[in-house]
Amino acid sequence: MVILDDVEKILAYGEICDHCLGRFFGKLSHGLSNDERGKALRISYSLQNNLPYPSARPCWICGDIFGKTEEWADRVVAATADIEYGTFVIGTRVPPVIAESEEIVWSDLSLSHAEPLKSEMNREVGKAVARKSGKVADPKHPDLLAILNIAHDCVEIQIRSIFIYGRYRKFERGIPQTHWFCRACQGSGCEKCNFTGKQYKDSVEELIGRPIITLFSAENAILHGSGREDIDARMVGTGRPFVMEVVAPRIRTRDLAVVQQEVNRAADGRVEVTLERWSFHKEVEIIKSTKGYKKYRILVEIDGGCSLDELQSAIQSLKGAKVNQRTPIRVAHRRADRVRERRVLDISKVGEDGERVILEITGEAGLYIKELISGDQGRTEPSLSGLLGRSARVCSLDVVEVQGYDEGE
């Protein structure tokens, strides 16, 4: 038989365990473990050649590692004892000497039906962990990954992030959306940042994330927002959609109403969240790529003032207009210098504050509102300043609505 010929060639390399012998033919049949398959092949070969069944000796390929699957499973169970999870998957870091040994045989004998050692190790230890822990092995949706590091004789645990979808409102100006490293030291800590490594003391991400890290016993919390407002702008109204990624949580289940309450208590009126539901990793990509409209309420100062008719005429010209905006001077140091076309969906005067006027503007995502008013030294056309023939500037800006991807156009 051709298979027994291959068995003879494999045995000629040196002592080999039944697991490794069976793995070289692992994809040829079903219903047997590699251990059982290897024993059957060895017995068949011995009977055909009238040879005694060989005694067990250390395997030259794996070093008899499969005799320690129960031990490895116990290590995984111990390493995950204080972690909340329901599903898991096992991974194996195979030492180069083992990988090279089995690859030599594959190559020399042109074996195309062999199963890699790591696949069998993952499966056998996974079955033992499931039996000992009562958890479910699920390679598609694992709560955690347990890596068997054979060379270093240890287990490494990687906990899958959890995700929360919600909206935040920011009531205090001067807070960035995410953590900023100090410009002077780039995060290493210096006198300028009081050795915090941070440009700003707090961010929306940190105000929401700090209590979440505590509640979920997590390593970090990363905010993925649907766009971002300027540091000096408030985010009010319906709030900005976001997904919070909770990194390596040792606790996975919490009542979102309790989480929301604790975040809002800790933020102390500076930021407020509405946590709507549990989310998933793919939603991060969706929310960051969504280009929905945004609505702003701004306080505008016009040099020398203007009549109501002049203002209404300029507003009417901007309503529905396509605006060409070259990258604003204020962000040119960190964004590509190019011209973008964006549309003003709606604009209206909604009030006055002394000599200044209050406008509400709804624009396509990416429309620079401050520059729509000021003209940015001619880099934005048309602009309110250009249409009035006098300088105009935004004194304060609030974002009052951000369209979420789930709301449609």
GUPAVO-971967 format. One record per residue (C-alpha): x, y, z; residue in three letters; residue number from 1. Coordinates in steps of 0.001 Angstrom, whole numbers, padded with zeros to 6 digits. Example, Ala and Ser with C-alpha at 12.3 -4.5 7.8 and 13.67 -1.06 7.14 Angstrom:
+---------+---------+---------+------+-----+
!      xx !      yy !      zz ! code ! pos !
+---------+---------+---------+------+-----+
!  012300 ! -004500 !  007800 !  Ala !   1 !
!  013670 ! -001060 !  007140 !  Ser !   2 !
+---------+---------+---------+------+-----+
//
This chain:
+---------+---------+---------+------+-----+
!      xx !      yy !      zz ! code ! pos !
+---------+---------+---------+------+-----+
!  000000 !  000000 !  000000 !  Met !   1 !
!  001191 !  003542 ! -000788 !  Val !   2 !
!  000247 !  004796 !  002688 !  Ile !   3 !
!  002286 !  002102 !  004431 !  Leu !   4 !
!  005204 !  002939 !  002148 !  Asp !   5 !
!  004992 !  006514 !  003434 !  Asp !   6 !
!  004733 !  005212 !  006995 !  Val !   7 !
!  007985 !  003287 !  006499 !  Glu !   8 !
!  009723 !  006423 !  005230 !  Lys !   9 !
!  008394 !  008496 !  008131 !  Ile !  10 !
!  009535 !  005932 !  010714 !  Leu !  11 !
!  013010 !  006024 !  009169 !  Ala !  12 !
!  013452 !  009631 !  010356 !  Tyr !  13 !
!  013433 !  008563 !  014015 !  Gly !  14 !
!  011146 !  007771 !  016910 !  Glu !  15 !
!  007758 !  009369 !  016433 !  Ile !  16 !
!  004609 !  009431 !  018589 !  Cys !  17 !
!  001251 !  008183 !  017351 !  Asp !  18 !
! -000123 !  011748 !  017337 !  His !  19 !
!  002535 !  012996 !  014919 !  Cys !  20 !
!  002411 !  009850 !  012776 !  Leu !  21 !
! -001354 !  010141 !  012495 !  Gly !  22 !
! -001183 !  013888 !  011703 !  Arg !  23 !
!  000810 !  013215 !  008519 !  Phe !  24 !
! -002340 !  011513 !  007182 !  Phe !  25 !
! -004836 !  013662 !  009088 !  Gly !  26 !
! -006839 !  014889 !  006093 !  Lys !  27 !
! -007248 !  011475 !  004457 !  Leu !  28 !
! -009976 !  010143 !  006734 !  Ser !  29 !
! -012498 !  011169 !  009364 !  His !  30 !
! -013822 !  009585 !  012537 !  Gly !  31 !
! -010433 !  008890 !  014148 !  Leu !  32 !
! -008228 !  011099 !  016267 !  Ser !  33 !
! -004651 !  011508 !  015062 !  Asn !  34 !
! -003549 !  009391 !  018020 !  Asp !  35 !
! -005901 !  006572 !  017004 !  Glu !  36 !
! -004937 !  006919 !  013343 !  Arg !  37 !
! -001241 !  006756 !  014187 !  Gly !  38 !
! -001694 !  003605 !  016299 !  Lys !  39 !
! -003657 !  001911 !  013520 !  Ala !  40 !
! -001007 !  002751 !  010921 !  Leu !  41 !
!  001806 !  001578 !  013173 !  Arg !  42 !
!  000050 ! -001738 !  013891 !  Ile !  43 !
! -000686 ! -002295 !  010184 !  Ser !  44 !
!  002920 ! -001595 !  009259 !  Tyr !  45 !
!  004225 ! -003922 !  011997 !  Ser !  46 !
!  001916 ! -006763 !  010962 !  Leu !  47 !
!  002738 ! -006379 !  007271 !  Gln !  48 !
!  006455 ! -006518 !  007950 !  Asn !  49 !
!  006261 ! -009067 !  010774 !  Asn !  50 !
!  007806 ! -006585 !  013209 !  Leu !  51 !
!  007135 ! -006179 !  016939 !  Pro !  52 !
!  005068 ! -003147 !  017955 !  Tyr !  53 !
!  007701 ! -000575 !  019001 !  Pro !  54 !
!  007852 !  000702 !  022582 !  Ser !  55 !
!  007109 !  004369 !  023282 !  Ala !  56 !
!  010093 !  006696 !  023145 !  Arg !  57 !
!  010387 !  010505 !  022979 !  Pro !  58 !
!  009071 !  011818 !  019658 !  Cys !  59 !
!  011729 !  013555 !  017567 !  Trp !  60 !
!  009172 !  016010 !  016199 !  Ile !  61 !
!  007059 !  017156 !  019148 !  Cys !  62 !
!  008960 !  015854 !  022174 !  Gly !  63 !
!  005758 !  014081 !  023313 !  Asp !  64 !
!  003950 !  017357 !  023870 !  Ile !  65 !
!  000559 !  015721 !  023407 !  Phe !  66 !
!  001058 !  013903 !  026671 !  Gly !  67 !
!  000687 !  017299 !  028369 !  Lys !  68 !
! -002640 !  018466 !  026907 !  Thr !  69 !
! -004389 !  018122 !  030278 !  Glu !  70 !
! -001634 !  020132 !  031941 !  Glu !  71 !
! -001934 !  022897 !  029349 !  Trp !  72 !
! -005702 !  022928 !  029761 !  Ala !  73 !
! -005305 !  023311 !  033534 !  Asp !  74 !
! -003018 !  026288 !  032931 !  Arg !  75 !
! -005596 !  027943 !  030687 !  Val !  76 !
! -008363 !  027415 !  033241 !  Val !  77 !
! -006169 !  028872 !  036011 !  Ala !  78 !
! -005114 !  031864 !  033882 !  Ala !  79 !
! -008736 !  032747 !  033094 !  Thr !  80 !
! -010232 !  032056 !  036507 !  Ala !  81 !
! -010899 !  035739 !  037315 !  Asp !  82 !
! -012058 !  036685 !  033809 !  Ile !  83 !
! -015710 !  036725 !  032796 !  Glu !  84 !
! -016149 !  034934 !  029469 !  Tyr !  85 !
! -018452 !  032458 !  027800 !  Gly !  86 !
! -016541 !  031511 !  024651 !  Thr !  87 !
! -012881 !  030988 !  023900 !  Phe !  88 !
! -010413 !  029776 !  021317 !  Val !  89 !
! -006990 !  028205 !  021768 !  Ile !  90 !
! -003926 !  029268 !  019796 !  Gly !  91 !
! -000446 !  027736 !  019854 !  Thr !  92 !
!  002957 !  029311 !  019285 !  Arg !  93 !
!  004961 !  026412 !  017865 !  Val !  94 !
!  008740 !  026572 !  018425 !  Pro !  95 !
!  010673 !  026872 !  015137 !  Pro !  96 !
!  012446 !  023553 !  015690 !  Val !  97 !
!  009091 !  021702 !  015779 !  Ile !  98 !
!  007669 !  023567 !  012783 !  Ala !  99 !
!  010823 !  022930 !  010767 !  Glu ! 100 !
!  010864 !  019232 !  011695 !  Ser ! 101 !
!  007351 !  018542 !  010431 !  Glu ! 102 !
!  007888 !  020704 !  007349 !  Glu ! 103 !
!  010974 !  018629 !  006435 !  Ile ! 104 !
!  008845 !  015501 !  006303 !  Val ! 105 !
!  006061 !  017231 !  004378 !  Trp ! 106 !
!  008524 !  018482 !  001798 !  Ser ! 107 !
!  010666 !  015344 !  001473 !  Asp ! 108 !
!  007686 !  013031 !  001011 !  Leu ! 109 !
!  005427 !  015524 ! -000823 !  Ser ! 110 !
!  002672 !  015045 !  001760 !  Leu ! 111 !
! -000377 !  017164 !  000978 !  Ser ! 112 !
! -002751 !  015606 !  003476 !  His ! 113 !
! -000969 !  016413 !  006737 !  Ala ! 114 !
! -002412 !  018482 !  009584 !  Glu ! 115 !
! -000086 !  021007 !  011289 !  Pro ! 116 !
!  000840 !  020351 !  014908 !  Leu ! 117 !
! -000674 !  023630 !  016053 !  Lys ! 118 !
! -004097 !  022640 !  014687 !  Ser ! 119 !
! -004159 !  019423 !  016694 !  Glu ! 120 !
! -002819 !  021125 !  019809 !  Met ! 121 !
! -005476 !  023843 !  019545 !  Asn ! 122 !
! -008216 !  021264 !  019150 !  Arg ! 123 !
! -007128 !  018830 !  021866 !  Glu ! 124 !
! -006397 !  021458 !  024498 !  Val ! 125 !
! -009590 !  023281 !  023513 !  Gly ! 126 !
! -011665 !  020146 !  024175 !  Lys ! 127 !
! -010005 !  019709 !  027555 !  Ala ! 128 !
! -010561 !  023369 !  028515 !  Val ! 129 !
! -014238 !  023154 !  027549 !  Ala ! 130 !
! -014646 !  020041 !  029658 !  Arg ! 131 !
! -012875 !  021500 !  032694 !  Lys ! 132 !
! -014316 !  025032 !  032573 !  Ser ! 133 !
! -017809 !  024525 !  031161 !  Gly ! 134 !
! -017089 !  027271 !  028589 !  Lys ! 135 !
! -017698 !  026955 !  024841 !  Val ! 136 !
! -014931 !  026732 !  022247 !  Ala ! 137 !
! -015955 !  029150 !  019495 !  Asp ! 138 !
! -013290 !  030080 !  016917 !  Pro ! 139 !
! -015580 !  032603 !  015179 !  Lys ! 140 !
! -016782 !  034657 !  018145 !  His ! 141 !
! -014454 !  034048 !  021106 !  Pro ! 142 !
! -014542 !  036274 !  024176 !  Asp ! 143 !
! -010883 !  035490 !  024711 !  Leu ! 144 !
! -007907 !  033826 !  023053 !  Leu ! 145 !
! -005587 !  031620 !  025110 !  Ala ! 146 !
! -002198 !  031196 !  023428 !  Ile ! 147 !
! -000033 !  028228 !  024394 !  Leu ! 148 !
!  003541 !  029511 !  024169 !  Asn ! 149 !
!  005406 !  026211 !  023974 !  Ile ! 150 !
!  008910 !  027671 !  023801 !  Ala ! 151 !
!  008430 !  029848 !  026896 !  His ! 152 !
!  006251 !  027277 !  028685 !  Asp ! 153 !
!  003482 !  029742 !  029497 !  Cys ! 154 !
! -000089 !  030719 !  028596 !  Val ! 155 !
! -000848 !  034169 !  027155 !  Glu ! 156 !
! -004385 !  035537 !  027415 !  Ile ! 157 !
! -005874 !  038046 !  024972 !  Gln ! 158 !
! -009335 !  039322 !  025876 !  Ile ! 159 !
! -011587 !  040492 !  023050 !  Arg ! 160 !
! -012859 !  044058 !  023318 !  Ser ! 161 !
! -016515 !  044837 !  023904 !  Ile ! 162 !
! -018264 !  047759 !  022246 !  Phe ! 163 !
! -020987 !  050182 !  023343 !  Ile ! 164 !
! -022988 !  052448 !  021016 !  Tyr ! 165 !
! -024265 !  055772 !  022286 !  Gly ! 166 !
! -024333 !  059545 !  021906 !  Arg ! 167 !
! -022499 !  062160 !  023916 !  Tyr ! 168 !
! -023140 !  065798 !  024636 !  Arg ! 169 !
! -020302 !  068120 !  025600 !  Lys ! 170 !
! -021353 !  071163 !  027618 !  Phe ! 171 !
! -017945 !  072668 !  028356 !  Glu ! 172 !
! -015756 !  074368 !  025778 !  Arg ! 173 !
! -012045 !  073635 !  025729 !  Gly ! 174 !
! -012292 !  069848 !  025910 !  Ile ! 175 !
! -010993 !  067811 !  022938 !  Pro ! 176 !
! -012810 !  064693 !  021855 !  Gln ! 177 !
! -009841 !  062366 !  022396 !  Thr ! 178 !
! -006600 !  062303 !  024368 !  His ! 179 !
! -003936 !  064681 !  023002 !  Trp ! 180 !
! -000253 !  064172 !  023717 !  Phe ! 181 !
!  001685 !  067223 !  024841 !  Cys ! 182 !
!  003015 !  069019 !  021761 !  Arg ! 183 !
!  006334 !  069749 !  023479 !  Ala ! 184 !
!  007234 !  066259 !  024724 !  Cys ! 185 !
!  004922 !  064027 !  022637 !  Gln ! 186 !
!  003643 !  062252 !  025725 !  Gly ! 187 !
!  006872 !  061576 !  027606 !  Ser ! 188 !
!  006195 !  064245 !  030255 !  Gly ! 189 !
!  007782 !  067667 !  030690 !  Cys ! 190 !
!  007459 !  070883 !  032708 !  Glu ! 191 !
!  005142 !  072399 !  030110 !  Lys ! 192 !
!  002516 !  069667 !  030659 !  Cys ! 193 !
!  003265 !  069276 !  034367 !  Asn ! 194 !
!  004746 !  065888 !  033508 !  Phe ! 195 !
!  001355 !  064445 !  032522 !  Thr ! 196 !
!  002326 !  063953 !  028876 !  Gly ! 197 !
! -001029 !  065522 !  027936 !  Lys ! 198 !
! -001865 !  068708 !  026053 !  Gln ! 199 !
! -005230 !  068973 !  027811 !  Tyr ! 200 !
! -006128 !  067741 !  031267 !  Lys ! 201 !
! -009292 !  065965 !  030122 !  Asp ! 202 !
! -011008 !  064797 !  026949 !  Ser ! 203 !
! -014463 !  063495 !  026144 !  Val ! 204 !
! -012857 !  060088 !  025674 !  Glu ! 205 !
! -011348 !  060134 !  029164 !  Glu ! 206 !
! -014382 !  061590 !  030929 !  Leu ! 207 !
! -016494 !  058768 !  029516 !  Ile ! 208 !
! -013770 !  056152 !  029574 !  Gly ! 209 !
! -012418 !  056405 !  033119 !  Arg ! 210 !
! -015556 !  055099 !  034869 !  Pro ! 211 !
! -016039 !  052493 !  032131 !  Ile ! 212 !
! -012507 !  051174 !  032669 !  Ile ! 213 !
! -013281 !  050780 !  036367 !  Thr ! 214 !
! -016695 !  049166 !  035864 !  Leu ! 215 !
! -015410 !  046604 !  033384 !  Phe ! 216 !
! -011981 !  046138 !  034982 !  Ser ! 217 !
! -010534 !  046962 !  031551 !  Ala ! 218 !
! -007118 !  048055 !  030309 !  Glu ! 219 !
! -008378 !  051019 !  028295 !  Asn ! 220 !
! -011412 !  052637 !  026680 !  Ala ! 221 !
! -011162 !  054108 !  023174 !  Ile ! 222 !
! -013796 !  056467 !  021782 !  Leu ! 223 !
! -014630 !  056154 !  018078 !  His ! 224 !
! -016770 !  059143 !  017134 !  Gly ! 225 !
! -018847 !  060012 !  014097 !  Ser ! 226 !
! -016676 !  063015 !  013297 !  Gly ! 227 !
! -015509 !  065474 !  015940 !  Arg ! 228 !
! -016292 !  069011 !  017028 !  Glu ! 229 !
! -013636 !  071696 !  017554 !  Asp ! 230 !
! -012175 !  071950 !  021030 !  Ile ! 231 !
! -013855 !  075328 !  021578 !  Asp ! 232 !
! -017264 !  074063 !  020393 !  Ala ! 233 !
! -019957 !  072483 !  022509 !  Arg ! 234 !
! -021825 !  069354 !  021387 !  Met ! 235 !
! -025452 !  069751 !  022457 !  Val ! 236 !
! -028883 !  068841 !  021091 !  Gly ! 237 !
! -029217 !  065175 !  020158 !  Thr ! 238 !
! -025536 !  064473 !  020775 !  Gly ! 239 !
! -022783 !  062926 !  018666 !  Arg ! 240 !
! -022933 !  059181 !  017850 !  Pro ! 241 !
! -019972 !  057173 !  019073 !  Phe ! 242 !
! -018811 !  053637 !  019750 !  Val ! 243 !
! -016764 !  053071 !  022900 !  Met ! 244 !
! -014299 !  050213 !  022621 !  Glu ! 245 !
! -013633 !  048672 !  026021 !  Val ! 246 !
! -010190 !  047066 !  025757 !  Val ! 247 !
! -009430 !  043758 !  027524 !  Ala ! 248 !
! -012401 !  043797 !  029925 !  Pro ! 249 !
! -012179 !  041234 !  032714 !  Arg ! 250 !
! -015894 !  041880 !  033311 !  Ile ! 251 !
! -018087 !  041651 !  030197 !  Arg ! 252 !
! -021650 !  042119 !  031394 !  Thr ! 253 !
! -023042 !  045252 !  033006 !  Arg ! 254 !
! -026430 !  046931 !  032952 !  Asp ! 255 !
! -025967 !  049772 !  030453 !  Leu ! 256 !
! -028363 !  051935 !  032451 !  Ala ! 257 !
! -026026 !  051600 !  035442 !  Val ! 258 !
! -022978 !  052316 !  033268 !  Val ! 259 !
! -024672 !  055420 !  031828 !  Gln ! 260 !
! -025581 !  056653 !  035299 !  Gln ! 261 !
! -022029 !  056208 !  036585 !  Glu ! 262 !
! -020451 !  057919 !  033556 !  Val ! 263 !
! -022769 !  060917 !  033878 !  Asn ! 264 !
! -022168 !  061122 !  037626 !  Arg ! 265 !
! -018392 !  061068 !  037166 !  Ala ! 266 !
! -018434 !  063587 !  034286 !  Ala ! 267 !
! -020224 !  066048 !  036598 !  Asp ! 268 !
! -022112 !  067995 !  033934 !  Gly ! 269 !
! -019139 !  068510 !  031639 !  Arg ! 270 !
! -020140 !  065611 !  029399 !  Val ! 271 !
! -023308 !  063547 !  029300 !  Glu ! 272 !
! -023956 !  060260 !  027517 !  Val ! 273 !
! -026902 !  058201 !  026381 !  Thr ! 274 !
! -025791 !  054568 !  026024 !  Leu ! 275 !
! -028223 !  052941 !  023626 !  Glu ! 276 !
! -027029 !  049370 !  023074 !  Arg ! 277 !
! -024160 !  046921 !  022821 !  Trp ! 278 !
! -022227 !  047252 !  019604 !  Ser ! 279 !
! -019600 !  045312 !  017629 !  Phe ! 280 !
! -016209 !  045884 !  015989 !  His ! 281 !
! -017528 !  046362 !  012451 !  Lys ! 282 !
! -019666 !  049276 !  013641 !  Glu ! 283 !
! -016475 !  051216 !  014414 !  Val ! 284 !
! -015619 !  051277 !  010714 !  Glu ! 285 !
! -019201 !  052158 !  009790 !  Ile ! 286 !
! -019540 !  055052 !  012223 !  Ile ! 287 !
! -016166 !  056562 !  011296 !  Lys ! 288 !
! -016924 !  056429 !  007568 !  Ser ! 289 !
! -020479 !  057775 !  007781 !  Thr ! 290 !
! -020839 !  061186 !  006150 !  Lys ! 291 !
! -024129 !  062458 !  007541 !  Gly ! 292 !
! -025216 !  066080 !  007818 !  Tyr ! 293 !
! -024484 !  068272 !  010843 !  Lys ! 294 !
! -026459 !  071174 !  012283 !  Lys ! 295 !
! -024803 !  074081 !  014082 !  Tyr ! 296 !
! -025922 !  077063 !  016122 !  Arg ! 297 !
! -023411 !  079901 !  015973 !  Ile ! 298 !
! -023006 !  083380 !  017384 !  Leu ! 299 !
! -021705 !  085729 !  014681 !  Val ! 300 !
! -020150 !  089160 !  014972 !  Glu ! 301 !
! -020206 !  091395 !  011876 !  Ile ! 302 !
! -017876 !  094392 !  011737 !  Asp ! 303 !
! -019952 !  097575 !  011560 !  Gly ! 304 !
! -023178 !  095567 !  011690 !  Gly ! 305 !
! -025578 !  095187 !  008790 !  Cys ! 306 !
! -029233 !  095659 !  008026 !  Ser ! 307 !
! -031716 !  092823 !  008272 !  Leu ! 308 !
! -032265 !  092957 !  004523 !  Asp ! 309 !
! -028513 !  092659 !  003841 !  Glu ! 310 !
! -028229 !  089711 !  006196 !  Leu ! 311 !
! -031289 !  087939 !  004787 !  Gln ! 312 !
! -030018 !  088440 !  001236 !  Ser ! 313 !
! -026647 !  086899 !  002128 !  Ala ! 314 !
! -028339 !  084015 !  003940 !  Ile ! 315 !
! -030574 !  083344 !  000964 !  Gln ! 316 !
! -027519 !  083211 ! -001312 !  Ser ! 317 !
! -025861 !  080632 !  000946 !  Leu ! 318 !
! -028932 !  078419 !  001369 !  Lys ! 319 !
! -028412 !  075328 ! -000810 !  Gly ! 320 !
! -025147 !  076750 ! -002173 !  Ala ! 321 !
! -022160 !  074637 ! -003155 !  Lys ! 322 !
! -019140 !  075997 ! -001333 !  Val ! 323 !
! -015522 !  075556 ! -002404 !  Asn ! 324 !
! -013258 !  075431 !  000616 !  Gln ! 325 !
! -009506 !  075282 !  000475 !  Arg ! 326 !
! -008065 !  073631 !  003591 !  Thr ! 327 !
! -008435 !  076295 !  006321 !  Pro ! 328 !
! -005385 !  078126 !  007540 !  Ile ! 329 !
! -006029 !  076960 !  011123 !  Arg ! 330 !
! -005712 !  073259 !  010206 !  Val ! 331 !
! -003365 !  073486 !  007205 !  Ala ! 332 !
! -000442 !  072242 !  009345 !  His ! 333 !
! -002111 !  068842 !  009847 !  Arg ! 334 !
! -004328 !  068341 !  006790 !  Arg ! 335 !
! -003683 !  068077 !  003064 !  Ala ! 336 !
! -003928 !  071401 !  001268 !  Asp ! 337 !
! -006712 !  070917 ! -001257 !  Arg ! 338 !
! -010073 !  072348 ! -002269 !  Val ! 339 !
! -013207 !  070533 ! -001099 !  Arg ! 340 !
! -016740 !  071137 ! -002338 !  Glu ! 341 !
! -019442 !  070984 !  000321 !  Arg ! 342 !
! -023090 !  072055 !  000326 !  Arg ! 343 !
! -024988 !  074300 !  002729 !  Val ! 344 !
! -028248 !  072404 !  003217 !  Leu ! 345 !
! -029956 !  075121 !  005242 !  Asp ! 346 !
! -029164 !  078397 !  007001 !  Ile ! 347 !
! -031365 !  080794 !  008949 !  Ser ! 348 !
! -031256 !  083561 !  011514 !  Lys ! 349 !
! -032796 !  082354 !  014801 !  Val ! 350 !
! -032005 !  085205 !  017182 !  Gly ! 351 !
! -029815 !  088073 !  018321 !  Glu ! 352 !
! -027436 !  088713 !  021205 !  Asp ! 353 !
! -026851 !  092447 !  021398 !  Gly ! 354 !
! -025016 !  093487 !  018254 !  Glu ! 355 !
! -024381 !  089868 !  017270 !  Arg ! 356 !
! -026681 !  087463 !  015420 !  Val ! 357 !
! -027450 !  083804 !  016061 !  Ile ! 358 !
! -027530 !  081568 !  013004 !  Leu ! 359 !
! -028422 !  077913 !  012546 !  Glu ! 360 !
! -026632 !  076115 !  009704 !  Ile ! 361 !
! -027090 !  072579 !  008432 !  Thr ! 362 !
! -024274 !  071399 !  006202 !  Gly ! 363 !
! -022800 !  068328 !  004612 !  Glu ! 364 !
! -020166 !  066494 !  006624 !  Ala ! 365 !
! -016828 !  068246 !  006263 !  Gly ! 366 !
! -018228 !  071760 !  005800 !  Leu ! 367 !
! -016004 !  074193 !  007737 !  Tyr ! 368 !
! -018503 !  076482 !  009461 !  Ile ! 369 !
! -016103 !  079087 !  010837 !  Lys ! 370 !
! -014641 !  079590 !  007388 !  Glu ! 371 !
! -018117 !  079695 !  005794 !  Leu ! 372 !
! -018657 !  082822 !  007895 !  Ile ! 373 !
! -015210 !  084456 !  007738 !  Ser ! 374 !
! -014180 !  083491 !  004207 !  Gly ! 375 !
! -010734 !  082521 !  005554 !  Asp ! 376 !
! -008926 !  085195 !  003556 !  Gln ! 377 !
! -010635 !  084141 !  000339 !  Gly ! 378 !
! -010014 !  080414 !  000762 !  Arg ! 379 !
! -013775 !  079742 !  001136 !  Thr ! 380 !
! -016161 !  080877 ! -001630 !  Glu ! 381 !
! -018887 !  081943 ! -001220 !  Pro ! 382 !
! -018887 !  083077 !  002418 !  Ser ! 383 !
! -021072 !  085271 !  004602 !  Leu ! 384 !
! -018252 !  087799 !  004939 !  Ser ! 385 !
! -017763 !  087950 !  001180 !  Gly ! 386 !
! -021460 !  088327 !  000454 !  Leu ! 387 !
! -021831 !  091136 !  003020 !  Leu ! 388 !
! -018650 !  092870 !  001893 !  Gly ! 389 !
! -017382 !  093169 !  005473 !  Arg ! 390 !
! -015612 !  090987 !  008006 !  Ser ! 391 !
! -017664 !  088491 !  009965 !  Ala ! 392 !
! -016499 !  085920 !  012493 !  Arg ! 393 !
! -017838 !  083121 !  014686 !  Val ! 394 !
! -017741 !  084043 !  018384 !  Cys ! 395 !
! -019060 !  080713 !  019627 !  Ser ! 396 !
! -020235 !  077497 !  018027 !  Leu ! 397 !
! -022475 !  074679 !  019198 !  Asp ! 398 !
! -023129 !  071457 !  017318 !  Val ! 399 !
! -026812 !  070692 !  017853 !  Val ! 400 !
! -027348 !  067634 !  015652 !  Glu ! 401 !
! -025214 !  064957 !  014019 !  Val ! 402 !
! -026960 !  062506 !  011739 !  Gln ! 403 !
! -026224 !  058904 !  012724 !  Gly ! 404 !
! -025606 !  056248 !  010070 !  Tyr ! 405 !
! -028686 !  054372 !  011254 !  Asp ! 406 !
! -030963 !  057355 !  010603 !  Glu ! 407 !
! -030668 !  057334 !  006812 !  Gly ! 408 !
! -030229 !  060364 !  004615 !  Glu ! 409 !
+---------+---------+---------+------+-----+
//
